[in-house]
């Protein structure tokens, strides 16, 4: 079967549209992450175990949802948002920890997303993402993210109680992700149902 000819202008326009969409996804994910971080400071100011690790951590919702919904651009957006949060808010005095923290925040959920596609048979379109699969992804993410962060703490010889810090971060990430998921679900339920055409 012959390959259809696509005029160069149309091919370039398609690439530009895809690049623009990816850029919008990156910016949207970063903004969502930072909004949840500010909401965290406002709603849960006293749940911090150590700096950057809390018993409830709302930005974990962005870490889970953005790669899940948007794939690689979502993970890149989480990376950008996490770097902004780490470099300018959490660890302005420790650029190495900020750099590593951003990578851990983005890479762990992206690996969970790839695992869901390859092993759990989830479709990239999320057409077969059921509540059961989503509830399975939350604990997977809740373990992967703290594992990656605490691996860095161990390599960097940070003075952190690794076992206790891991347990708190895992619980905080899972609770934060669940709060965000159910808050979004509740907001979606408030929207009017689409009208059916006769």
C-alpha positions as a printed Julia matrix, in Angstrom:
198×3 Matrix{Float64}:
   0.0    0.0    0.0
   1.56   3.35  -0.98
   2.36   5.86   1.75
   0.1    8.9    1.38
   1.89  12.11   0.51
   1.64  14.74   3.22
   2.56  18.25   2.09
   5.53  19.64   3.99
   3.52  22.59   5.33
   0.86  20.26   6.82
   3.51  17.99   8.38
   5.25  20.99   9.93
   1.96  22.36  11.19
   1.13  19.0   12.8
   4.49  18.93  14.57
   4.03  22.52  15.76
   0.57  21.69  17.13
   1.91  18.62  18.96
   4.82  20.64  20.37
   2.42  23.37  21.48
   0.14  20.83  23.15
   3.09  19.18  24.92
   4.3   22.59  26.12
   0.82  23.43  27.42
   0.71  20.08  29.26
   4.12  20.76  30.84
   3.14  24.26  31.98
  -0.28  23.09  33.21
   1.26  20.23  35.2
   3.88  22.51  36.76
   1.23  25.08  37.73
  -1.05  22.35  39.16
   1.87  21.02  41.24
   2.72  24.48  42.59
  -0.94  25.28  43.35
  -1.22  22.07  45.37
   2.02  22.96  47.19
   0.57  26.36  48.19
  -2.72  24.7   49.17
  -0.67  22.28  51.3
   0.9   25.22  53.18
  -2.52  26.78  53.71
  -4.68  23.74  54.61
  -2.12  21.46  56.29
   0.56  23.73  57.77
   1.31  21.5   60.76
   1.58  18.01  59.3
   5.26  18.21  58.39
   7.47  15.39  59.68
  10.66  16.87  58.27
  11.1   19.58  55.64
   9.46  18.3   52.45
   7.95  15.18  54.08
   4.49  15.36  55.62
   1.78  13.09  56.97
  -0.43  14.4   54.16
   1.25  15.75  51.02
  -1.15  17.22  48.45
   1.42  17.72  45.63
   1.6   13.91  45.53
  -1.77  14.14  43.77
  -0.1   16.05  40.92
   2.79  13.6   40.9
   0.34  10.75  40.32
  -2.26  12.4   38.07
  -0.1   14.42  35.67
   2.0   11.51  34.31
  -1.06   9.27  34.39
  -3.2   11.65  32.34
  -0.54  13.3   30.19
   2.34  10.81  29.98
   5.83  12.23  29.51
   4.76  15.91  29.27
   2.96  15.48  32.6
   6.09  14.01  34.18
   8.21  16.87  32.78
   5.7   19.34  34.22
   5.99  17.66  37.62
   9.77  17.91  37.3
   9.58  21.65  36.57
   7.05  22.28  39.34
   9.02  20.23  41.84
  12.26  22.01  40.95
  10.54  25.39  41.47
   9.2   24.19  44.83
  12.52  22.71  45.95
  14.88  25.44  44.72
  12.78  28.4   45.85
  10.78  27.13  48.85
  11.87  23.86  50.46
  15.66  23.73  50.05
  16.94  27.08  48.74
  20.14  26.48  50.71
  20.78  23.02  49.19
  20.79  23.04  45.35
  21.97  19.43  45.09
  19.08  18.16  47.21
  16.68  20.37  45.24
  17.95  18.96  41.95
  17.7   15.34  43.15
  14.31  15.95  44.79
  12.81  17.18  41.53
  14.1   14.19  39.61
  12.78  11.75  42.24
   9.41  13.52  42.27
   8.98  13.13  38.5
  10.76   9.87  37.71
   9.02   7.64  40.28
   5.44   8.4   39.12
   6.48   8.19  35.46
   7.9    4.7   36.1
   4.62   3.73  37.81
   2.79   5.02  34.72
   5.01   2.89  32.43
   4.47  -0.11  34.74
   0.71   0.4   34.47
   0.92   0.45  30.67
   3.24  -2.53  30.3
   2.28  -4.83  33.18
  -1.26  -3.88  34.17
  -2.42  -3.5   30.57
  -3.64   0.05  31.05
  -4.21   1.88  27.77
  -2.46   5.19  27.13
  -5.9    6.71  26.47
  -6.96   5.62  30.0
 -10.07   4.09  28.43
  -9.72   1.05  30.7
  -8.67   2.91  33.86
 -11.14   1.62  36.42
 -11.51   2.7   40.04
  -9.93  -0.61  41.04
  -6.86   0.0   38.83
  -6.55   3.55  40.14
  -6.69   2.32  43.73
  -3.9   -0.13  42.86
  -1.79   2.64  41.35
  -2.03   4.83  44.47
  -0.1    2.42  46.77
   2.35   1.58  43.96
   3.05   5.27  43.6
   3.01   5.68  47.38
   5.91   3.24  47.64
   7.86   4.2   44.49
   8.14   7.91  45.24
   9.43   7.61  48.84
  11.71   4.76  47.79
  13.42   6.96  45.21
  13.66   9.92  47.6
  15.05   7.81  50.43
  17.51   6.1   48.14
  18.9    9.59  47.48
  18.95  10.36  51.23
  20.9    7.14  51.82
  23.41   7.78  49.0
  23.83  11.41  50.09
  24.19  10.39  53.78
  21.41  12.75  54.88
  20.74  12.68  58.62
  17.25  11.22  58.18
  15.75   8.22  59.96
  15.3    6.28  56.73
  12.72   3.75  57.97
  10.54   6.28  59.76
  10.93   8.88  57.0
   9.99   6.32  54.35
   6.89   5.24  56.29
   5.72   8.83  56.84
   6.39   9.85  53.23
   4.6    6.76  51.87
   1.57   7.45  54.07
   1.63  11.17  53.27
   1.92  10.64  49.52
  -0.9    8.09  49.47
  -3.18  10.23  51.64
  -2.37  13.36  49.65
  -3.01  11.62  46.34
  -6.33  10.21  47.62
  -7.46  13.63  48.92
  -6.72  15.2   45.52
  -8.35  12.35  43.58
 -11.56  12.44  45.63
 -11.66  16.25  45.65
 -11.44  16.27  41.85
 -14.04  13.51  41.63
 -16.35  15.53  43.89
 -15.89  18.65  41.75
 -16.62  16.66  38.59
 -19.81  15.33  40.19
 -20.96  18.93  40.75
 -20.79  19.7   37.04
 -24.08  19.44  35.18
 -24.54  16.24  33.22
 -24.16  16.66  29.47
 -27.49  17.06  27.77
 -28.56  14.2   25.56
 -29.77  14.95  22.1
 -33.12  13.4   21.11
